[in-house]
Amino acid sequence: MKKGFSLLELIFVISVVGIIVSLSIQKNNLSKIKLAKNQILLHLKYTRYIAMVDNKYDYKDSEWYKKRWSLRFENCDKVIGGLFYTIYSDENEGGGVNKEEVLKDPLTNNYIFATSCKQDALYDKSKFVLLTQEYEIENIDISCNQTSTVGQISFGNDGKVYAKNGKSEDDYEITEPCVINLSDKHNQSEKITIYPKSGYIEG
């Protein structure tokens, strides 16, 4: 009887510890995806602010709108896998992203950029843009995506929002709320909404 009671006690303790650990793991996983959402929210608002104070209009350049400040989500190199994002202004209007065109994080002075998620010798790029490596984000779905990759959000200095910088100034302006859905490997999700006309961001 005594041995049986001890076994029951042991099973009870293990069960309780298991529940506590499970809840703790869920809390930590939830905090990671929330941290990712908050980081993206902060950088989206920063991009919008920079766009409003840095008017890219140039009457001498018919394609000036390609220089709008944008936050672009991309896939990492296939060997590495995962997702990242960068904030840039396409100054040379070439369509690609060079480090010299990228915004710096005012808190760390690191570039909000990653070269296909690879490290380099300078270590001057923010690790917080590595959404899969840092936050276990596995998928990003952008309701207004018009690109051939994960998607981007571009801001005009007038508050208007664009899903892509097209062939004319008004191409790809969003007219409905754009929802960014994040999901992680634990099947948890978070969303961010960007509204047309004003560029108001909610999350």
KELUMKOL-471715 format. One line per 10 residues: number of its first residue (from 1); for each residue x negated, y, z of C-alpha. Coordinates in nm, 4 decimals. Example, Ala and Ser with C-alpha at 12.3 -4.5 7.8 and 13.67 -1.06 7.14 Angstrom:
BEGIN
1 = -1.2300:-0.4500:0.7800 | -1.3670:-0.1060:0.7140
# end
This chain:
BEGIN
1 = 0.0000:0.0000:0.0000 | -0.2802:0.2373:0.0892 | -0.4643:0.1672:-0.2378 | -0.1450:0.2201:-0.4376 | -0.0768:0.5504:-0.2654 | -0.4324:0.6682:-0.3356 | -0.3908:0.5755:-0.7025 | -0.0662:0.7714:-0.7209 | -0.2389:1.0668:-0.5575 | -0.5206:1.0456:-0.8097
11 = -0.2760:1.0325:-1.1014 | -0.0859:1.3309:-0.9587 | -0.4051:1.5375:-0.9148 | -0.5268:1.4509:-1.2663 | -0.1856:1.5489:-1.4091 | -0.1861:1.8823:-1.2255 | -0.5449:1.9575:-1.3333 | -0.4548:1.8624:-1.6912 | -0.1600:2.1043:-1.6927 | -0.3725:2.3857:-1.5498
21 = -0.6506:2.3269:-1.8057 | -0.3948:2.3084:-2.0882 | -0.2364:2.6376:-1.9843 | -0.5792:2.7950:-1.9489 | -0.6816:2.6820:-2.2985 | -0.3559:2.8141:-2.4465 | -0.4114:3.1482:-2.2735 | -0.7671:3.1734:-2.4073 | -0.6579:3.0799:-2.7599 | -0.3760:3.3324:-2.7479
31 = -0.6155:3.6009:-2.6302 | -0.8447:3.5329:-2.9275 | -0.5734:3.5903:-3.1854 | -0.4495:3.8936:-2.9930 | -0.8052:4.0284:-2.9856 | -0.8238:3.9778:-3.3628 | -0.4941:4.1611:-3.4129 | -0.6018:4.4490:-3.1888 | -0.9363:4.4745:-3.3697 | -0.7649:4.4887:-3.7108
41 = -0.5084:4.7388:-3.5790 | -0.7874:4.9635:-3.4544 | -0.9761:4.9447:-3.7839 | -0.6632:4.9969:-3.9959 | -0.5828:5.3121:-3.7976 | -0.9452:5.4255:-3.8272 | -0.9325:5.3692:-4.2053 | -0.6104:5.5701:-4.2294 | -0.7632:5.8522:-4.0247 | -1.0802:5.8641:-4.2372
51 = -0.8679:5.8663:-4.5545 | -0.6689:6.1639:-4.4276 | -0.9764:6.3735:-4.3448 | -1.1844:6.2631:-4.6456 | -0.9821:6.3625:-4.9516 | -1.1274:6.1795:-5.2519 | -0.9465:6.3910:-5.5135 | -1.1839:6.5220:-5.7814 | -1.0360:6.6974:-6.0843 | -1.3562:6.6201:-6.2778
61 = -1.3103:6.2457:-6.2260 | -1.0010:6.0870:-6.3835 | -1.0520:5.7702:-6.1761 | -1.1133:5.9384:-5.8397 | -0.8353:5.7321:-5.6747 | -1.0588:5.4217:-5.6929 | -1.2611:5.5820:-5.4135 | -0.9739:5.5718:-5.1640 | -1.0700:5.4272:-4.8281 | -0.9596:5.0634:-4.8112
71 = -0.9620:4.7722:-4.5706 | -1.0131:4.4546:-4.7713 | -0.9706:4.0983:-4.6460 | -1.1879:3.8389:-4.8174 | -1.2909:3.4755:-4.8081 | -1.6367:3.3911:-4.6809 | -1.8866:3.2008:-4.8914 | -1.7468:2.8495:-4.9620 | -2.0389:2.6840:-4.7820 | -1.9654:2.8849:-4.4653
81 = -1.5866:2.9030:-4.4941 | -1.3480:3.1367:-4.3175 | -1.2240:3.4938:-4.3526 | -1.3629:3.8412:-4.2967 | -1.2798:4.2020:-4.3784 | -1.4600:4.5198:-4.4717 | -1.3779:4.8926:-4.4850 | -1.5156:5.0756:-4.7849 | -1.4798:5.3505:-5.0430 | -1.5697:5.2381:-5.3965
91 = -1.7943:5.5351:-5.4662 | -1.9408:5.3951:-5.7878 | -1.5938:5.2814:-5.9043 | -1.7375:4.9434:-5.9970 | -1.4877:4.7306:-5.8084 | -1.7432:4.5558:-5.5862 | -1.8469:4.6485:-5.2341 | -2.1992:4.7675:-5.1521 | -2.3160:4.8219:-4.7959 | -2.3858:5.1874:-4.8784
101 = -2.0127:5.2345:-4.9500 | -1.9019:5.0814:-4.6198 | -1.7728:5.2614:-4.3107 | -1.9678:5.2294:-3.9855 | -1.8032:5.1360:-3.6587 | -1.8295:5.4482:-3.4372 | -1.8613:5.2320:-3.1237 | -2.1505:5.0118:-3.2392 | -2.2908:5.2024:-3.5397 | -2.2809:4.8728:-3.7307
111 = -2.1381:4.8442:-4.0805 | -1.7794:4.7138:-4.0912 | -1.8933:4.4633:-4.3477 | -2.0204:4.1103:-4.4028 | -2.2072:3.9689:-4.7014 | -1.9866:3.6620:-4.7540 | -2.0263:3.6023:-4.3770 | -2.4027:3.5476:-4.4072 | -2.6478:3.7049:-4.1624 | -2.9416:3.9082:-4.2861
121 = -3.2680:4.0198:-4.1293 | -3.1331:4.3641:-4.0367 | -2.8427:4.2486:-3.8157 | -2.6728:4.5832:-3.8820 | -2.3273:4.4481:-3.9672 | -2.0417:4.4077:-3.7198 | -1.9758:4.0488:-3.6104 | -1.6182:4.1426:-3.5251 | -1.5127:4.1394:-3.8905 | -1.5809:3.7641:-3.9011
131 = -1.2229:3.6630:-3.8266 | -1.2683:3.2873:-3.8408 | -1.6042:3.2686:-3.6649 | -1.5137:3.5126:-3.3869 | -1.1384:3.4624:-3.3453 | -1.0556:3.1252:-3.5073 | -0.8238:3.2880:-3.7622 | -0.7463:3.0362:-4.0356 | -0.4996:3.2187:-4.2552 | -0.3976:3.5739:-4.3449
141 = -0.0823:3.6362:-4.5448 | -0.0189:3.9911:-4.6677 | 0.3350:4.0471:-4.7962 | 0.2324:4.3308:-5.0303 | -0.0819:4.1650:-5.1685 | -0.1495:4.2555:-5.5320 | -0.5110:4.1360:-5.5492 | -0.6554:3.8045:-5.6681 | -0.8043:3.7404:-5.3243 | -0.6678:3.7661:-4.9677
151 = -0.5583:4.1297:-5.0012 | -0.6359:4.4903:-4.9233 | -0.4745:4.8045:-4.7879 | -0.5781:5.1420:-4.9321 | -0.4852:5.4787:-4.7832 | -0.4405:5.8141:-4.9526 | -0.5073:6.1433:-4.7756 | -0.1330:6.2199:-4.8002 | -0.0347:5.9164:-4.5895 | 0.0673:5.6979:-4.8834
161 = -0.0385:5.3337:-4.8797 | -0.1512:5.1190:-5.1723 | -0.1856:4.7427:-5.2086 | -0.4585:4.7874:-5.4678 | -0.6372:5.0641:-5.6569 | -0.5012:5.0211:-6.0074 | -0.5387:5.1933:-6.3437 | -0.3656:5.5155:-6.2428 | -0.3213:5.7296:-5.9331 | 0.0238:5.5946:-5.8416
171 = -0.0309:5.2260:-5.9219 | 0.0475:4.9741:-5.6463 | 0.1910:5.2198:-5.3935 | 0.3887:5.0186:-5.1383 | 0.7583:5.1047:-5.1151 | 0.8546:4.8481:-4.8508 | 0.6920:4.7700:-4.5142 | 0.3818:4.5559:-4.5664 | 0.3405:4.2759:-4.3133 | 0.0034:4.1201:-4.2330
181 = 0.0517:3.7781:-4.0744 | -0.2409:3.6204:-3.8905 | -0.2452:3.2540:-3.7887 | -0.5080:3.0432:-3.6162 | -0.5960:2.6752:-3.5903 | -0.3741:2.6429:-3.2830 | -0.0630:2.7371:-3.4869 | -0.0328:3.0697:-3.3086 | 0.0495:3.3820:-3.5058 | 0.0507:3.7600:-3.4805
191 = 0.1687:4.0273:-3.7196 | 0.0909:4.3866:-3.8115 | 0.3304:4.6067:-4.0098 | 0.2296:4.9038:-4.2264 | 0.5058:5.1376:-4.3392 | 0.5248:5.3206:-4.6740 | 0.5066:5.6992:-4.7205 | 0.3679:5.7723:-4.3724 | 0.1210:5.4847:-4.3407 | 0.2396:5.4274:-3.9824
201 = 0.0899:5.1064:-3.8421 | 0.2655:4.8894:-3.5856 | 0.1517:4.5720:-3.4155
# end
